[in-house]
């Protein structure tokens, strides 16, 4: 209760568009079809830049899977009336080396001093996972220019929290700070998703955040 009071007693650190984006990230990742439809309708009025919404939906498959990403984009096309772009850099079949370079740079920003250990740990799980993480995740997706890295990381924090992926949440709480978020902005992100969490998950999330804040 004390953590909840602290989160809600301060002036929100996030602007309204970012708060709405963070909430949408959580709903897309864990909500029902009707909840996703309602959340999309709330942001279809132009209060959140359309490019932010599309970039959020594109990155959703990294954390919540292709089905949720596809369904969210379908709903966004329906409520926004905006057609898909005629082409996109994500279509390129010759960009692996470029995405590798971008991915290494972005991943190093997110993980900071823990970057080298991360690469060793993931490679020990499977070499393919290490390469896919860098090329596909941090290069092709999270290095895209349509949404800044700080907002991407705050959305990842929201997604990992509602999905109860605590190991990844711990990493991306650090990552949000490393990408330029303030502690107040992370506080606000967690406040946005607080009511979407089960009681036990709320306690675990706030415990993780307390540990990260004290780094």
C-alpha positions as CSV (number, residue, x, y, z in Angstrom):
1,X,0.0,0.0,0.0
2,X,2.8,2.4,0.8
3,X,4.3,1.8,-2.7
4,X,0.9,2.5,-4.3
5,X,0.5,5.7,-2.3
6,X,3.9,6.9,-3.4
7,X,3.1,6.2,-7.0
8,X,-0.2,8.1,-7.0
9,X,0.7,11.0,-4.7
10,X,3.0,12.7,-7.1
11,X,2.3,14.8,-10.2
12,X,2.5,12.4,-13.2
13,X,5.9,12.6,-14.8
14,X,4.7,11.3,-18.2
15,X,2.9,13.5,-20.7
16,X,-0.6,12.3,-21.5
17,X,0.3,10.9,-24.9
18,X,3.0,8.7,-23.4
19,X,0.8,7.6,-20.5
20,X,-1.8,6.5,-23.1
21,X,0.8,4.7,-25.1
22,X,2.1,2.8,-22.0
23,X,-1.4,1.8,-21.1
24,X,-2.0,0.6,-24.7
25,X,1.2,-1.5,-24.5
26,X,-0.1,-3.2,-21.4
27,X,-3.6,-3.9,-22.8
28,X,-2.3,-5.2,-26.1
29,X,0.0,-7.6,-24.2
30,X,-2.5,-9.0,-21.8
31,X,-6.0,-7.8,-22.5
32,X,-9.0,-9.5,-24.0
33,X,-10.1,-8.7,-27.6
34,X,-12.8,-6.4,-26.3
35,X,-10.3,-4.6,-24.0
36,X,-7.9,-4.1,-26.9
37,X,-10.7,-2.8,-29.1
38,X,-11.8,-0.3,-26.5
39,X,-8.1,0.8,-25.9
40,X,-7.6,1.3,-29.6
41,X,-10.8,3.4,-29.8
42,X,-9.5,5.7,-27.0
43,X,-6.3,6.5,-28.9
44,X,-7.8,6.8,-32.4
45,X,-8.7,10.5,-31.8
46,X,-5.2,11.7,-32.6
47,X,-4.2,12.3,-29.0
48,X,-1.3,9.8,-29.5
49,X,0.8,10.1,-32.7
50,X,-0.3,7.4,-35.1
51,X,3.4,6.5,-35.8
52,X,3.9,5.8,-32.1
53,X,1.0,3.5,-32.0
54,X,2.1,1.6,-35.1
55,X,5.6,1.2,-33.8
56,X,4.3,0.0,-30.4
57,X,2.2,-2.6,-32.2
58,X,5.1,-3.7,-34.4
59,X,7.3,-4.3,-31.3
60,X,4.6,-6.2,-29.5
61,X,5.5,-9.5,-31.1
62,X,8.9,-9.4,-29.4
63,X,7.3,-9.5,-26.0
64,X,3.7,-10.9,-26.4
65,X,3.9,-12.9,-29.6
66,X,2.8,-12.6,-33.2
67,X,-0.9,-13.3,-32.6
68,X,-1.4,-10.3,-30.3
69,X,0.7,-8.1,-32.6
70,X,-1.4,-9.2,-35.7
71,X,-4.7,-8.8,-33.9
72,X,-3.7,-5.4,-32.5
73,X,-2.7,-4.1,-35.9
74,X,-5.9,-5.4,-37.4
75,X,-7.9,-3.5,-34.8
76,X,-5.8,-0.4,-35.3
77,X,-6.4,-0.4,-39.1
78,X,-10.1,-0.8,-38.4
79,X,-10.6,2.0,-35.8
80,X,-8.1,4.5,-37.3
81,X,-9.0,4.1,-40.9
82,X,-5.3,4.5,-41.8
83,X,-4.0,2.1,-44.4
84,X,-0.7,0.3,-44.1
85,X,2.3,2.0,-45.8
86,X,3.1,0.9,-49.3
87,X,6.6,-0.1,-48.2
88,X,8.8,-0.3,-45.1
89,X,12.4,-0.8,-44.2
90,X,11.3,-3.9,-42.3
91,X,10.8,-5.6,-45.7
92,X,14.4,-5.5,-46.6
93,X,16.1,-8.8,-47.1
94,X,19.6,-7.3,-47.4
95,X,19.8,-5.4,-44.1
96,X,21.0,-8.1,-41.7
97,X,24.5,-6.6,-41.3
98,X,23.0,-3.1,-40.8
99,X,20.5,-4.5,-38.2
100,X,23.3,-6.3,-36.4
101,X,25.2,-3.0,-36.0
102,X,22.1,-1.1,-34.9
103,X,21.1,-3.9,-32.6
104,X,24.4,-4.0,-30.9
105,X,24.4,-0.3,-30.3
106,X,20.8,-0.2,-29.0
107,X,21.2,-3.3,-26.8
108,X,24.4,-1.8,-25.3
109,X,22.4,1.4,-24.5
110,X,19.7,-0.6,-22.8
111,X,21.9,-3.0,-20.8
112,X,24.9,-0.6,-20.2
113,X,27.6,-2.3,-18.1
114,X,25.6,-5.6,-18.2
115,X,25.8,-5.9,-22.0
116,X,28.7,-8.2,-22.4
117,X,27.4,-10.5,-19.7
118,X,24.0,-10.6,-21.4
119,X,25.5,-11.6,-24.7
120,X,27.4,-14.5,-23.0
121,X,24.4,-15.6,-21.1
122,X,22.1,-15.7,-24.1
123,X,24.7,-17.4,-26.3
124,X,25.0,-20.1,-23.6
125,X,21.3,-20.7,-24.0
126,X,21.6,-21.0,-27.8
127,X,23.7,-19.1,-30.3
128,X,20.7,-18.5,-32.5
129,X,18.9,-16.8,-29.7
130,X,21.8,-14.4,-29.3
131,X,21.8,-13.5,-32.9
132,X,18.1,-13.2,-33.2
133,X,18.0,-11.0,-30.1
134,X,20.4,-8.5,-31.6
135,X,19.4,-8.6,-35.3
136,X,15.7,-9.1,-35.0
137,X,14.9,-7.6,-31.6
138,X,17.2,-4.7,-31.0
139,X,18.2,-4.1,-34.6
140,X,15.2,-4.6,-36.9
141,X,12.6,-3.6,-34.4
142,X,13.8,-1.6,-31.4
143,X,16.1,0.6,-33.4
144,X,13.4,1.8,-35.8
145,X,13.1,5.6,-35.9
146,X,9.3,6.0,-35.5
147,X,9.4,5.9,-31.7
148,X,12.3,6.9,-29.4
149,X,14.1,4.3,-27.3
150,X,13.0,5.8,-24.0
151,X,9.3,5.4,-24.8
152,X,9.9,2.0,-26.3
153,X,11.5,0.8,-23.1
154,X,8.7,2.2,-20.9
155,X,6.3,0.3,-23.1
156,X,8.4,-2.9,-22.6
157,X,8.3,-2.3,-18.9
158,X,4.5,-2.1,-19.0
159,X,4.3,-5.3,-21.1
160,X,6.7,-7.3,-19.0
161,X,4.9,-6.2,-15.8
162,X,1.4,-7.3,-16.9
163,X,2.8,-10.5,-18.4
164,X,4.6,-11.2,-15.1
165,X,7.9,-11.8,-16.9
166,X,9.9,-10.6,-13.9
167,X,13.4,-11.5,-15.1
168,X,12.9,-9.4,-18.3
169,X,11.1,-6.7,-16.3
170,X,14.1,-6.3,-14.0
171,X,16.3,-5.9,-17.1
172,X,14.1,-3.4,-18.7
173,X,13.5,-1.3,-15.6
174,X,17.3,-0.8,-15.8
175,X,16.9,-0.4,-19.6
176,X,14.4,2.4,-19.3
177,X,16.7,4.4,-17.0
178,X,19.6,3.7,-19.3
179,X,17.6,4.9,-22.3
180,X,17.0,8.3,-20.5
181,X,13.8,7.8,-18.5
182,X,13.7,9.4,-15.1
183,X,12.7,7.4,-12.0
184,X,9.5,9.5,-11.9
185,X,8.6,8.4,-15.4
186,X,9.1,4.7,-14.5
187,X,7.0,5.3,-11.3
188,X,4.3,6.7,-13.5
189,X,4.5,3.8,-15.9
190,X,4.1,1.3,-13.1
191,X,1.2,3.4,-11.7
192,X,-0.6,3.2,-15.1
193,X,-0.5,-0.6,-15.1
194,X,-0.9,-1.1,-11.3
195,X,-4.6,-2.0,-11.5
196,X,-3.9,-4.5,-14.2
197,X,-1.7,-6.6,-11.9
198,X,-2.8,-9.3,-9.5
199,X,-2.0,-8.6,-5.9
200,X,1.0,-10.9,-5.7
201,X,2.4,-9.5,-9.0
202,X,2.0,-6.0,-7.7
203,X,4.2,-6.7,-4.7
204,X,6.8,-8.4,-6.8
205,X,6.9,-5.7,-9.4
206,X,7.3,-3.0,-6.8
207,X,10.0,-5.0,-5.0
208,X,12.0,-5.3,-8.3
209,X,11.6,-1.6,-8.9
210,X,12.7,-0.8,-5.4
211,X,15.9,-2.8,-5.9
212,X,16.6,-1.0,-9.3
213,X,16.0,2.4,-7.8
214,X,18.6,1.8,-5.2
215,X,21.3,0.8,-7.7
